[in-house]
Amino acid sequence: MEHQIFNIQKFSIHDGPGIRTTVFFKGCPLNCIWCHNPESINAAREIMWDNQKCSHCGTCAAQCPAKSIAIEADRIKTDLNSCTGCETCTEYCLSSARAVVGKTYDYDTLYEALTADRIFYETSDGGVTFSGGEPLIHADYLIDLLKRLKAANIHITVDTSGYVPYEQFEKILPYVDLFMYDIKFGDSKKHHHYTGVYNDIIKENLYKLSQQPVTIWGRIPLIKPLNTTDEELNKILYILNQSAVKDVFLLPYHHISGHKYRKLGMPYLGESLETPDQAMLTAIQQKFIQSGYHTHIGG
């Protein structure tokens, strides 16, 4: 597997403590219908095409060395099986309608990018966060990089869905300071219906991880009406109550990523979902506070 990274976000304040640099890997074993980063689902490089910008001039097809681009009446199609990801099409696109999502980094280049802002980490108690997609499917790739970052005394956070073999956690555990652990549903059937996988492995891994000397934050995306009922929230609390989680972050769903689905040619199934209003967020926050958790909205 190639280890594709689709974004390196500097000066992030929502992916762990302090000021951080967040590395977003491509590839995820879940397929959540509300996913805010649909470009993270496929592990391979992809082409994002903005039909609202495209002039259908045909330059991209003419310049493509692999002849992977076909011009049709209503869209430009790219054969990803023959596409080499050379980015020639993006360089020649006069309307900036095309973009390649996914880039490989060698260890030295990535390490230099992540340590460039060390002064900000030190002054804010920040560090580096690995997210995605699912970063733990890239655990073998990450090990050497994490060792170098840990040797440089940089705080390391991993944002995970938990849906990987526990061996993936064990490989990187000695080098991670914080896990941000997503709990999307308590009900396993609902979890499968809306994410494509059951949550048994996720729960089991959370309980195993809770036996280790590492900090775990619970992160709960709140998608109205899917998981904002008292019944579903109580099931989520039941899972958390058996873990070592003390801090919970409630993440309200939003619609701002719909344009990404359009550019990727993917159906957007989250259109009918709702963002919880402030009254609902406050009530849910109080529910978790009363259950003994340091509970935050956002982050």
N, C-alpha and C positions, 0 to 999 in steps of 0.2 A: 504493500500500500504506500502510495505517495502521501506525504504529510503536508497537505495544503493548508495554508493560512490565508483567511480572506480579509483580515483586518488586524492592524496593530494600533490600538487606541491609546494615545498618551493623555496624561492629565485627567484620568478617569477618577471620579469620586463616588461611583455607584457600584464598584465591583470589589468591595473589601474596604478595610480601614485606610484612612489617609489618602494621599495622592498616589495613583497607581498607573502602571502601563498594563493594558489588558491585551492578551493575544487570543484571537478568535480562530479556532481550528475549524476546518470543514469536516463534515461527516458526523451523523447522529443516528443512533439506533431507534430513536423515537420519531414520530411524524405527527406532532401536535397540530391540531387544526388551527390553533391561534398563533403559531410560531412567529415571533417577531423578526427572526433572521432566517427566512426560507432558503437563502443562499448557503446556509450552514448545513442543510440536511444531506445533500449529495457530497460525498467525499472527494469527487473529482472536480477539476476545473470546469467552469461553466461560462457561457456567454450571456450577459444581460443585454437585452435589446429594447430600447425605448421607442415604441412605434409612434409616440407623439412627437418625438424629435426627428425621426428618420424621414429623409426626403426621397427615399427609394431611388437614389441616383445610380446605384449599382457599383460604386467604386470599391466597396468592400469585397464583393464577389470577384471583380476583375483583378484585384490585388492579392487575393488569398493564394498563397503558394500551394496549399494542399487542395485547392478547389473544393472546399467544404461548404461553401455558401451558395444557396440557391435563392433566386429572386422569384417571389410569387406575387399574386395580385394584391393580397392584403398583409403580407408579412415577409420578412427575410428569414429563411430557415438555415440553421447551421447543423451540419452532421457532426456531432461530437465524437463519433467513432473515428473519423478521419482528421478532425481538427487537432492540430499539434499545440495549440495554445501559444503560438508565436506572437500574437497581439498585433500582427500587421494590419488587420482589419480595423483595429481601434486607432492605429496611427494615421490611417488614411480616411477615417470617417470625419467628414467635414462638419457634420452636425452633432458630433459627440454622442451619437445614439447607441454606440456599442461599448461594452466594457467587459474585460475578462475578470472573473471572480476566482481567486485562488492563486497562490504563489508559494513556491518552495524556498526555504531559507537554509543555508548551511549554518552550522552551530556558531561559528565565529561571527557571522553577520547578525544573527538573531541575538546573540549575547551582547554584542556591542550596542544594538538598538535598545535592549532592555536595561542596560547599565548606564546609558547616556544621561538619564535623569536621576541618578542616584542621590544627588543633593536634595531633590524634592522628596524622595522616599524618606531620607533621614530626618528632614525637618518636619515631616507630617506624620511620621510613623506609618508610612505607606509601603509600597513594594510592587510586586509583579503578580498578576492574576492570569491564569490560563482558563479559557472559556471556549465556547463553541457555538453550535455543535456540541460534541462530547469530547473533551480533551483526554479522557482516560482511555479512549480507544487508541490513543497515540502514546501510551505510557512508555513503551520501549524506546521511542524516539526521544521522549522527554527526560529520561533518567540522567543522561550525561549533562544536559543543560541545567537541570535542577541541582545537580551536584555543584556545578560551577557557581550558580547563583547563591546557593547556600554557603559556599566557601567565601563568597563576597559579602556575607551577612545581610542578604536581602530577603525580606519577608515574602513568603510564597503562599499564594492562595489558589485553590483549584475549585472552579464552579462546575458542578456535576449533576447529571440526572440520576446517577446511581445505578444506571442500567448497564452494567458491565460485569464480567466475572470478578469476584473479590480479589483474585490474584493481581488484577490491575491496580487496585488500591495498595496492595502489599508492596508492589514494586517501587512505589514512589513515596510511601508513608514516611520514611526517615527524613525526607527533605521538605515536607509540606507543613506549614504552620496553621493553616485554616482551610477547611472544606466548607464551601457554600453548597448546601444540599437541597435540591428541589423536591418538594412534596406537592404533587399536583392534585391527587385524589386519594381518599382513604379507601374508597370502594374499588376493588380490583377490576370488576367488569366495566365500570365507567372509565377507568384508566385505559383499559384496552380499547374501548370504543372510540375514545377521543385522542389517544396517542399512538395506537397501534400495538401496544405491548401491555401485558399485565404487570402489576407492581410488586409481585412477590419477591423478586430479586432485589428490587429497590429497598424494600423494607428490611430484608435479611441483611443487606450490605450496611444499611444505616445502623442496625443493632450491633453488627460486628465492629464497625468503625467506632462506635460509642465505647467500646472496650479499650480503645487505644488512647495514648496520651496526646491527643490532638483536639483543637477547638473545632466545633461544627456549628455553623449557622443554618437554621432552616429558612428556606425561601419558598414562599407560596404564591404562585400567580393566581390572582383572583379574577375569575372569568364568570361574569353573570350571564346566565343563571346556573352554569354547570357545576360550580363547586362553592357557591356562596350561601347555600342553605345551612341551617343549623345541623341538619342530619349529616351532611357531608363534612362540615367543619368539625363536628364531634369525632368523626372517624379519623380525620387528619390529626386531631389532638390526641386520640388514642395511640396513634403511631408515634407521635413526638414524645408522649409521656413515657414510652419505653426506651427512649434514647437519651443521649447526653446533651441534647440541644438545650441551650438556655436563651439564645437570642433568635427571634423570628422576624423575618422581613416580609411584609405583605406587598405584593407587586400588582397594582391594578392593570388590567388588560387595557390596551388601546389599539386603535385602528391604523396607526400611522405607517404601518409596513405594507399596506395593501398594494402600493405601487411596485414593490419588489416582486410580488407574485406576477403581476402583469409583465414586467420586464423579463422574467424567467419563463414565461409561457405556462405558469402553473395556475390551477384554479385556486381562488381565495375562498376558503370555507368559513372564515371567521367573520364574514360581513354581518351576520345576524347576531353575533355575540355583543354583549354590552359591557361598558365600563362601570364598575360600581360607583355610585355617587358618594359624596362626602359623608352623608349620614350613615350609609351602609359601611363604609370603611371605618368610621369611628366606632360603630357598634362591634364590628369584627375585631378591631384592635382591642377594645375593652374585654371582649370574650377571651382573647389570648392572654391579656394582662392578668385577668382574674384567674387564669389557669396557671399562673406563675412564670410567664415568659416576658422577658424584655422585648417588647414588640414595637416595631418601627414600620412606618408606611413608606414604601420606596426603598431604594438602595440595593 
